């Protein structure tokens, strides 16, 4: 128990900090480090100079220094700088064997240290130990063959010693490792220094880059081998091909040929390159080509440069958007004006290969003109009818005729065959078109072709097929009947018209009836014409039919033509009394009035004039789309005499208007006094109320 108490008494008490406030002067870690660094830089007094007077003192000095170096090495063997300092100190004492031993010991520690090998070899070379130096370089390049500095030092040593064969052997060993470009250039320059041009030429191109090919060609040119230099450029162009084409190669090739005064070759090289290099990568090429043409070319050459530039622009456009057919049209227009037929065909083939992805006619409308232009180019420019026929046939096979077709292509193909005097192929093509995909335009074109050939029987058959395909087409019926009329077969024409008007559905029946009536009038078949008018009026009571009927009767040269015409107008007026469209009846009466004014008597004129309606302004409510009241609007209405007789209020309104007019005439003669004016205002108010009273 006592020992426990004694143990507790031995524990020192921790002093309590009374003032925990921060000190006035604060010291940071940065300040501490800065002060420590500054104290390191303080200059210490140099050690005293020691003068060695005898061999014993020298041995003591050597022993002391060696012991210090060995201690440093023992402390940290991996610090190569300690080894190098030790070896250099021994070298300074002419102790080459000891220095060599130190270097060997250091290489055992780190044989991949480049500086160690370099210092070791330099020591041997300084002391003219050539074989030792060769041995060290051989070991270095064997262990570290990718360190170019060893190879450079080794070859330089051999060349300085005059061992040219040994130097070449070292270079050959080096080249087996396929080093960087500068190493090859060093080897080439070595061979050139000793006039070994053939050996320089046979070096393998391990780095086949554009600049190396250009240097190779310049090398041949420099030594006067022009043909060899041109061959190098050609090999380079063939080596890179079109996939890895580079404008610098072609610029150098062109400048080389320009120096040799081969201007045509230069122009061909530029054009070849411009046709294959993308525009954004050929700016320098364009610039050099333009300068060349300005110096050595003519106006045609400068235009070729501009055309080539535009071709590049179009190439970029069509590559970016192959289905932009407008760009293809512009491109084709350019190449057609400036290049040969093979090039144009190639561009056309590339263009038509871009088939629209969707089988809808609106997407094919522009595309189909590529085929048309292609065929026209082959026929008109190249004069190759067989190839033109192939283009047309390929186009017709490509179009999906079950979904849609293009009558223009069929008709152009037929016209082409006719120009080639091959009528059978033209008819066969149009017959195929009508069988696969009948269209109005195809029938019309085929019929027009047979009409020009005066094949009327074929025209009749085509019209029959056409009407079977589209019986509601009034124009076709009319044209068919006109054909029979021209051929003098009026009975067939009349029969065709009868079939036409008997169709249950027609697109323009009024035109068909008019043509039928005009045809009968031309044949002077007036009874038939009257019968047609009567049949037409049974179907429609249109005012224009009545007016036309009346004018027809008036145009006939007969004694009772005026009476017949007046009778028709009377029937028309009686028929249209219950017509809701009062403007049509007004039109009829105006036409009747003009007729009576020209050919009728005074009594007839007055009679027609009494039938004319009165124009009255009225008001009516307007209802909006949502059913709300949108206000009132004014409109004009026509009141015929029989309407006024049936409505007494209209008569009262007319009498009020007459009375108002009479009062206005009287007021113009009276004097302007107060009481009279008051009475006048009162009367006017009454009149207005009477007039505005709704009927």
C-alpha positions in Angstrom: 0.0 0.0 0.0 2.9 2.3 0.9 4.6 1.5 -2.4 1.4 2.4 -4.3 1.3 5.8 -2.5 4.9 6.4 -3.3 4.3 5.6 -6.9 1.5 8.1 -7.1 3.7 10.8 -5.5 6.4 10.4 -8.2 4.0 11.5 -11.1 4.9 15.1 -11.9 2.0 17.5 -12.0 1.2 19.2 -15.3 1.4 22.9 -15.2 -1.8 24.6 -16.0 -1.9 27.3 -18.6 -3.3 30.4 -17.1 -3.3 32.7 -20.1 -4.7 31.0 -23.2 -4.7 34.2 -25.3 -2.6 34.2 -28.5 0.8 35.7 -28.4 1.3 39.1 -29.9 4.0 37.9 -32.4 2.9 34.8 -34.3 5.5 32.6 -36.0 4.3 30.4 -39.0 5.8 27.2 -40.3 6.7 29.1 -43.5 8.8 31.5 -41.5 10.6 28.7 -39.7 11.5 27.0 -43.0 12.7 30.3 -44.5 15.0 31.0 -41.6 16.4 27.5 -41.7 17.1 27.9 -45.5 18.8 31.3 -44.9 21.0 29.8 -42.2 22.1 27.1 -44.7 23.2 29.8 -47.1 25.4 31.5 -44.5 29.0 31.4 -45.6 31.2 29.2 -43.5 34.9 29.9 -43.2 36.8 27.9 -45.8 38.9 25.0 -44.5 42.5 25.7 -44.1 44.8 24.9 -47.0 47.0 21.9 -46.5 50.4 21.6 -48.1 51.7 18.2 -48.6 55.5 18.1 -48.4 56.4 14.3 -48.5 55.0 11.0 -49.6 53.9 10.0 -46.1 51.6 13.0 -45.9 50.3 12.2 -49.4 49.5 8.6 -48.5 47.7 9.9 -45.4 45.7 12.3 -47.5 44.8 9.6 -50.0 43.8 7.2 -47.2 41.6 9.9 -45.6 39.8 10.8 -48.9 39.3 7.2 -49.9 37.9 6.4 -46.5 35.5 9.4 -46.9 34.3 8.3 -50.3 33.9 4.7 -49.2 31.9 5.9 -46.2 29.6 7.9 -48.5 29.1 4.9 -50.8 28.5 2.6 -47.8 25.8 5.0 -46.5 23.9 5.2 -49.8 25.0 2.9 -52.6 22.3 4.1 -55.1 23.6 7.7 -55.3 25.6 7.4 -58.5 27.0 10.9 -58.1 29.1 9.6 -55.2 30.6 6.9 -57.4 31.3 9.3 -60.2 33.1 11.8 -57.8 35.1 9.0 -56.4 36.1 7.7 -59.8 37.0 11.2 -61.1 39.1 11.8 -58.0 41.1 8.7 -58.7 41.4 9.7 -62.3 42.8 13.0 -61.3 45.5 11.1 -59.4 46.3 9.2 -62.5 45.0 6.0 -60.8 43.2 4.8 -64.0 43.0 1.2 -62.8 41.4 2.2 -59.5 38.9 4.5 -61.4 38.1 1.7 -63.7 37.4 -0.6 -60.7 35.1 2.1 -59.2 33.1 2.4 -62.4 32.7 -1.3 -62.6 31.5 -1.5 -59.0 29.0 1.4 -59.8 27.7 -0.5 -62.9 27.0 -3.5 -60.7 24.8 -1.2 -58.6 23.0 0.5 -61.6 23.9 -0.7 -65.0 21.1 1.3 -66.7 22.4 4.7 -65.7 23.3 6.6 -68.9 25.5 9.2 -67.2 27.7 6.4 -65.6 28.4 4.8 -69.0 29.2 8.1 -70.6 31.6 9.2 -67.9 33.3 5.7 -67.9 33.8 5.8 -71.7 35.0 9.4 -71.7 37.6 8.5 -69.0 39.0 5.8 -71.2 39.1 8.0 -74.3 40.8 10.8 -72.3 43.5 8.4 -71.3 43.8 7.1 -74.9 42.5 3.6 -73.9 40.8 3.0 -77.3 40.2 -0.7 -76.9 38.8 -0.2 -73.4 36.6 2.6 -74.8 35.3 0.3 -77.6 34.6 -2.4 -75.1 32.6 0.0 -72.9 30.6 1.3 -75.9 29.9 -2.2 -77.1 28.6 -3.2 -73.6 26.5 0.1 -73.4 24.8 -0.3 -76.8 24.2 -4.0 -76.1 22.5 -3.3 -72.7 20.8 0.0 -73.8 20.4 -0.1 -77.6 17.6 2.6 -77.6 19.9 5.3 -76.1 21.0 7.1 -79.3 23.6 9.1 -77.4 25.8 5.9 -77.0 25.6 5.3 -80.8 26.4 8.9 -81.7 29.5 8.9 -79.4 30.6 5.5 -80.6 30.4 6.4 -84.3 32.0 9.7 -83.7 35.0 8.1 -81.9 35.5 5.6 -84.7 35.3 8.3 -87.3 37.8 10.5 -85.4 40.2 7.5 -85.2 39.9 7.0 -89.0 38.3 3.6 -88.6 35.7 4.2 -91.4 34.9 0.5 -91.8 34.3 0.1 -88.1 32.2 3.2 -88.0 30.1 1.9 -90.9 29.7 -1.4 -89.1 28.5 0.5 -86.0 26.0 2.4 -88.1 24.7 -0.8 -89.7 24.2 -2.3 -86.2 22.4 0.8 -85.2 20.1 0.8 -88.2 19.0 -2.7 -87.4 17.2 -1.2 -84.4 15.3 1.2 -86.8 16.0 4.4 -84.9 14.6 7.8 -85.4 15.0 9.9 -88.5 18.0 11.9 -87.4 20.0 8.7 -87.0 19.4 7.8 -90.6 20.3 11.3 -91.7 23.6 10.9 -89.7 24.4 7.7 -91.5 23.6 9.3 -94.9 25.7 12.3 -94.1 28.5 10.0 -93.0 28.4 8.1 -96.4 28.3 11.4 -98.3 31.3 12.7 -96.5 33.3 9.8 -98.0 31.6 10.1 -101.4 29.7 6.9 -101.1 26.6 8.1 -103.0 25.4 4.6 -104.0 25.5 3.3 -100.5 23.5 6.4 -99.4 20.9 5.5 -102.0 20.5 1.9 -100.9 19.5 2.8 -97.3 16.2 1.4 -96.4 13.4 3.9 -95.7 12.2 2.9 -92.3 10.4 6.2 -91.8 8.3 6.6 -95.1 7.0 10.1 -94.4 6.5 12.7 -96.9 9.3 14.9 -95.8 11.8 12.0 -96.1 10.6 11.2 -99.6 11.1 14.8 -100.5 14.6 14.8 -98.9 15.4 11.7 -100.9 14.4 13.3 -104.1 16.3 16.5 -103.4 19.3 14.3 -102.6 19.1 12.8 -106.1 18.6 16.2 -107.7 21.5 17.7 -105.8 23.8 15.1 -107.2 22.5 15.6 -110.7 20.4 12.5 -111.0 17.2 14.1 -112.4 15.7 10.9 -113.7 16.3 9.2 -110.3 14.7 12.2 -108.5 11.6 12.0 -110.7 11.5 8.3 -110.1 11.6 8.9 -106.3 8.6 11.3 -106.5 6.7 8.9 -108.6 7.4 6.1 -106.1 6.2 8.4 -103.3 3.0 9.1 -105.1 2.4 5.4 -105.7 3.4 4.6 -102.1 0.9 7.0 -100.5 -1.9 6.3 -103.0 -5.2 8.2 -102.8 -6.0 7.2 -99.2 -3.0 9.0 -97.6 -2.5 11.7 -100.2 -0.5 14.8 -99.0 -0.4 18.2 -100.7 3.2 18.9 -99.7 4.4 15.9 -101.8 2.7 17.3 -104.9 3.9 20.8 -104.3 7.5 19.6 -104.1 7.0 17.4 -107.1 5.5 20.3 -109.1 8.4 22.6 -108.1 10.9 20.0 -109.1 9.3 19.7 -112.6 9.1 23.4 -112.8 12.8 23.7 -112.3 13.3 21.2 -115.2 11.0 23.4 -117.4 8.5 20.6 -117.8 5.4 22.8 -117.6 3.0 20.3 -119.0 4.0 17.8 -116.4 3.6 20.4 -113.7 0.1 21.2 -114.9 -0.9 17.5 -115.0 0.5 17.0 -111.4 -1.5 19.9 -110.1 -4.7 18.7 -111.7 -4.2 15.2 -110.5 -3.7 16.4 -107.0 -6.6 18.8 -107.0 -8.9 16.1 -108.2 -8.1 13.9 -105.2 -7.2 16.1 -102.2 -10.1 17.6 -100.2 -10.5 21.4 -100.6 -9.7 22.3 -97.0 -6.4 20.3 -97.2 -5.3 21.8 -100.6 -5.1 25.6 -99.9 -1.4 25.7 -100.5 -1.7 23.5 -103.6 -4.3 25.9 -105.1 -2.1 28.9 -104.3 0.9 27.4 -106.0 -1.1 26.2 -109.0 -2.6 29.7 -109.5 0.9 31.3 -109.3 2.2 28.7 -111.8 -0.5 29.4 -114.3 0.0 33.2 -114.0 3.7 32.8 -114.7 3.7 30.1 -117.4 0.1 29.5 -118.5 -2.4 31.3 -120.7 -5.9 32.4 -120.2 -7.2 28.9 -120.6 -4.9 27.7 -117.9 -6.1 30.3 -115.4 -9.7 29.3 -116.2 -8.8 25.7 -115.5 -7.6 26.7 -112.1 -10.9 28.4 -111.4 -12.8 25.4 -112.7 -10.8 23.1 -110.5 -11.5 25.2 -107.5 -15.2 25.1 -108.2 -15.1 21.4 -108.8 -13.6 21.0 -105.3 -16.4 23.1 -103.9 -19.0 20.9 -105.6 -17.2 17.7 -104.5 -17.4 18.8 -100.9 -21.1 19.7 -101.2 -22.0 16.3 -102.7 -19.9 14.4 -100.2 -21.6 16.3 -97.3 -25.1 15.8 -98.8 -25.2 13.0 -101.5 -29.0 13.5 -101.9 -28.7 17.2 -102.7 -29.6 16.9 -106.3 -29.3 20.6 -107.0 -25.6 20.4 -106.1 -25.2 17.5 -108.5 -26.9 19.5 -111.3 -24.5 22.4 -110.8 -21.5 20.0 -110.6 -22.6 18.2 -113.8 -23.1 21.5 -115.6 -19.6 22.4 -114.8 -17.9 19.2 -115.9 -20.0 19.0 -119.1 -18.6 22.4 -120.1 -14.9 21.6 -119.4 -14.0 17.9 -119.3 -14.1 14.8 -121.5 -17.0 12.3 -121.8 -15.5 9.7 -119.5 -15.2 12.1 -116.6 -18.8 13.4 -117.2 -20.1 9.8 -117.3 -18.3 9.0 -114.1 -19.9 12.0 -112.3 -23.3 11.0 -113.8 -22.9 7.5 -112.5 -22.0 8.8 -109.1 -25.0 11.1 -109.1 -27.6 8.5 -110.1 -26.3 6.0 -107.6 -27.8 8.2 -104.8 -31.3 6.7 -105.1 -33.9 8.5 -102.9 -34.4 6.5 -99.6 -38.2 6.8 -99.6 -40.4 5.5 -102.4 -42.6 8.7 -102.7 -42.9 10.6 -105.9 -42.1 14.0 -104.3 -38.7 12.7 -103.3 -38.0 11.4 -106.8 -39.0 14.5 -108.8 -35.5 16.1 -108.8 -33.7 12.8 -108.9 -35.3 11.7 -112.2 -34.0 14.7 -114.0 -30.4 13.3 -113.4 -31.4 10.4 -115.7 -33.0 12.7 -118.2 -29.9 14.9 -118.4 -27.7 11.8 -118.6 -29.6 10.4 -121.6 -29.7 13.8 -123.4 -26.0 14.2 -122.9 -25.3 10.8 -124.3 -27.5 11.5 -127.3 -26.7 15.1 -128.1 -23.1 15.6 -127.0 -21.5 12.1 -127.2 -23.7 11.0 -130.1 -23.9 7.4 -128.7 -27.5 6.2 -129.3 -26.8 2.7 -127.9 -25.6 4.1 -124.6 -28.6 6.5 -124.5 -31.0 3.5 -124.9 -29.2 1.8 -122.0 -29.6 4.8 -119.8 -33.3 5.0 -120.6 -33.8 1.3 -119.9 -31.9 1.4 -116.7 -34.0 4.3 -115.5 -37.3 2.7 -116.4 -36.2 -0.5 -114.5 -35.3 1.5 -111.4 -38.6 3.4 -111.0 -41.1 1.5 -108.8 -44.0 1.6 -111.3 -46.5 -0.1 -109.0 -46.3 2.9 -106.6 -45.8 5.7 -109.1 -44.3 6.5 -112.4 -43.0 9.4 -114.6 -44.7 9.8 -117.9 -42.0 12.2 -119.0 -39.4 9.3 -119.0 -41.6 7.0 -121.1 -42.4 9.8 -123.6 -38.8 10.9 -123.9 -37.8 7.3 -124.5 -40.4 6.9 -127.3 -39.3 10.2 -128.9 -35.7 9.0 -128.8 -36.6 5.8 -130.6 -38.5 7.7 -133.2 -35.5 9.9 -133.8 -33.5 6.7 -134.3 -36.2 5.6 -136.8 -37.1 2.7 -134.6 -40.9 3.0 -134.5 -41.5 -0.5 -133.2 -39.5 0.1 -130.0 -41.2 3.4 -129.4 -44.7 1.8 -129.7 -43.5 -1.1 -127.5 -42.3 1.2 -124.8 -45.5 3.3 -124.7 -47.6 0.1 -124.8 -45.6 -1.2 -121.8 -46.1 2.1 -120.0 -49.9 2.0 -120.5 -50.0 -1.6 -119.4 -47.9 -1.1 -116.3 -49.0 2.3 -115.1 -51.7 4.1 -117.2 -51.7 7.8 -116.9 -53.5 10.6 -118.7 -50.2 12.1 -119.9 -49.1 8.8 -121.3 -52.3 8.3 -123.3 -52.2 11.9 -124.6 -48.6 11.5 -125.7 -49.2 8.1 -127.4 -52.3 9.5 -129.2 -50.4 12.6 -130.3 -47.6 10.4 -131.7 -50.0 8.3 -133.7 -51.8 11.4 -135.0 -48.5 12.7 -136.3 -47.9 9.4 -138.0 -51.5 9.5 -139.4 -52.3 6.1 -137.8 -56.0 6.9 -137.2 -57.1 3.3 -136.5 -54.5 3.2 -133.7 -55.7 6.5 -132.4 -59.3 5.1 -132.2 -58.0 2.1 -130.2 -56.0 4.3 -127.9 -59.0 6.5 -127.3 -61.1 3.5 -126.4 -58.4 2.3 -124.0 -58.1 5.8 -122.6 -61.9 6.1 -122.0 -61.9 2.7 -120.4 -59.3 4.0 -118.0 -60.9 7.4 -117.3 -64.5 7.6 -118.5 -65.2 10.8 -116.5 -62.6 12.8 -118.5 -64.7 15.1 -120.7 -61.7 16.4 -122.6 -60.9 12.9 -123.9 -64.5 12.4 -125.2 -64.3 15.8 -126.9 -61.0 15.0 -128.6 -62.2 11.6 -129.7 -65.3 13.1 -131.2 -63.3 15.9 -132.9 -61.1 13.3 -134.4 -64.1 11.5 -135.9 -65.4 14.8 -137.2 -62.1 15.6 -138.8 -62.1 12.2 -140.5 -65.7 13.0 -141.8 -67.5 10.4 -139.8 -70.1 12.6 -138.1 -72.3 9.6 -137.1 -69.4 8.2 -135.0 -68.8 11.6 -133.5 -72.4 11.9 -132.6 -72.4 8.5 -131.1 -69.3 9.3 -129.0 -71.0 12.5 -127.7 -74.1 10.5 -126.8 -72.1 8.0 -124.9 -70.3 10.8 -123.2 -73.3 12.7 -121.9 -74.8 9.4 -120.8 -71.9 8.8 -118.3 -73.0 8.9 -114.6 -70.0 11.0 -113.6 -68.2 13.7 -115.5 -65.5 16.2 -114.5 -66.7 19.0 -116.8 -70.2 18.3 -118.1 -70.9 21.9 -119.2 -67.9 21.8 -121.5 -69.0 18.5 -123.0 -72.5 19.7 -123.7 -71.2 22.9 -125.3 -68.8 20.9 -127.5 -71.7 18.6 -128.6 -73.9 21.6 -129.3 -71.2 23.4 -131.2 -70.5 20.3 -133.3 -74.2 20.0 -134.3 -74.3 23.7 -135.2 -71.2 23.3 -137.4 -73.0 20.5 -139.1 -76.1 22.8 -139.5 -78.2 20.2 -137.7 -80.5 22.7 -136.1 -83.2 20.3 -135.1 -80.6 18.2 -133.3 -79.3 21.3 -131.7 -82.7 22.3 -130.4 -83.2 18.8 -129.1 -79.9 19.0 -127.3 -80.8 22.3 -125.7 -84.1 20.9 -124.5 -82.4 17.8 -123.1 -79.9 20.0 -121.3 -82.6 22.2 -119.9 -84.2 19.2 -118.4 -81.1 18.6 -116.4 -80.3 22.2 -115.5 -82.1 25.5 -115.5 -78.9 27.6 -115.6 -79.4 31.1 -117.0 -76.4 30.8 -119.4 -78.1 27.8 -121.0 -81.3 29.8 -121.7 -79.3 32.8 -123.0 -77.2 30.5 -125.2 -80.4 28.8 -126.5 -81.9 32.2 -127.4 -78.8 33.4 -129.1 -78.7 30.1 -131.1 -82.2 30.7 -132.4 -81.3 34.3 -133.2 -78.3 33.2 -135.2 -80.3 30.9 -137.5 -81.1 32.5 -140.8 -84.9 32.1 -140.9 -88.0 34.2 -140.9 -89.3 33.3 -137.5 -85.9 33.5 -135.7 -87.0 36.7 -133.7 -90.2 35.1 -132.6 -88.4 31.9 -131.6 -85.8 33.8 -129.6 -88.5 35.9 -127.8 -90.4 32.7 -127.0 -87.4 31.2 -125.4 -86.8 34.3 -123.3 -90.5 34.1 -122.1 -90.1 30.4 -121.2 -86.9 31.2 -119.4 -88.5 34.0 -117.4 -91.5 31.9 -116.5 -89.2 29.0 -115.5 -87.0 31.2 -113.3 -89.7 33.1 -111.4 -89.2 30.8 -108.5 -85.4 30.8 -108.7 -83.7 31.7 -105.4 -80.8 33.4 -107.2 -82.3 36.7 -108.2 -79.1 37.8 -109.9 -79.5 35.0 -112.5 -83.0 36.1 -113.4 -81.8 39.7 -113.6 -79.1 38.6 -116.0 -81.7 36.9 -118.1 -83.9 39.9 -118.2 -81.0 42.2 -119.1 -80.1 39.9 -122.0 -83.8 39.9 -123.1 -83.8 43.7 -122.8 -80.7 44.0 -125.0 -82.4 41.7 -127.5 -85.6 43.8 -127.6 -83.6 47.1 -127.8 -81.9 45.8 -130.9 -84.7 44.0 -132.7 -88.0 44.4 -130.8 -90.9 46.9 -131.1 -91.6 49.7 -128.6 -94.4 47.7 -126.9 -92.1 44.7 -126.4 -89.4 47.0 -125.0 -91.8 48.5 -122.5 -93.1 45.0 -121.6 -89.6 43.8 -120.8 -88.7 47.0 -119.0 -91.7 46.5 -116.7 -90.4 43.0 -115.8 -87.1 44.4 -114.6 -86.7 44.4 -110.7 -86.1 47.4 -108.4 -82.8 47.5 -106.5 -83.4 48.1 -102.8 -80.9 48.5 -99.9 -81.7 46.4 -96.8 -80.2 45.5 -93.5 -79.8 42.1 -91.8 -78.3 40.8 -88.7 -74.8 39.2 -88.6 -74.2 36.2 -86.4 -70.7 35.3 -85.4 -69.3 31.8 -85.5 -69.8 31.3 -81.8 -73.5 32.3 -82.1 -73.2 35.8 -80.7 -74.6 38.9 -82.3 -72.0 40.6 -84.6 -74.1 43.6 -85.6 -75.9 44.6 -88.8 -74.8 44.7 -92.4 -76.3 46.4 -95.5 -77.0 44.5 -98.7 -78.9 45.0 -102.0 -82.0 43.1 -102.9 -84.0 42.9 -106.1 -87.8 43.2 -106.0 -89.6 42.0 -109.1 -93.1 43.4 -110.1 -94.9 40.2 -109.1 -93.1 40.3 -105.7 -94.3 43.9 -105.1 -97.9 43.0 -106.0 -97.9 40.2 -103.4 -96.5 42.5 -100.7 -98.6 45.7 -100.0 -96.1 47.1 -97.6 -93.7 47.5 -100.5 -96.3 49.7 -102.3 -96.6 51.9 -99.2 -92.9 52.3 -99.0 -92.7 53.4 -102.7 -95.5 56.0 -102.1 -93.6 57.4 -99.1 -90.5 57.8 -101.1 -92.4 59.7 -103.8 -94.0 62.0 -101.3 -90.6 62.7 -99.7 -89.2 63.6 -103.1 -92.2 65.9 -103.8 -91.7 67.7 -100.5 -88.0 68.2 -101.1 -88.8 69.9 -104.4 -91.3 72.2 -102.8 -88.9 73.2 -100.0 -86.4 74.4 -102.4 -88.8 77.1 -103.6 -89.9 78.3 -100.1 -88.1 80.9 -97.9 -86.1 79.8 -95.0 -88.0 81.1 -91.9 -88.1 79.7 -88.3 -91.6 78.3 -87.9 -91.6 76.9 -91.4 -88.3 75.2 -90.8 -89.7 73.7 -87.6 -92.7 72.3 -89.5 -90.3 71.0 -92.2 -88.2 69.2 -89.7 -91.2 67.6 -88.1 -92.4 66.3 -91.6 -88.9 64.9 -92.3 -89.0 63.0 -89.1 -92.3 61.4 -90.0 -91.0 60.5 -93.4 -88.0 58.8 -92.1 -90.1 56.8 -89.6 -92.3 55.7 -92.4 -89.4 54.7 -94.7 -87.5 52.8 -91.9 -90.6 50.8 -90.9 -89.7 47.1 -91.4 -91.9 45.2 -93.8 
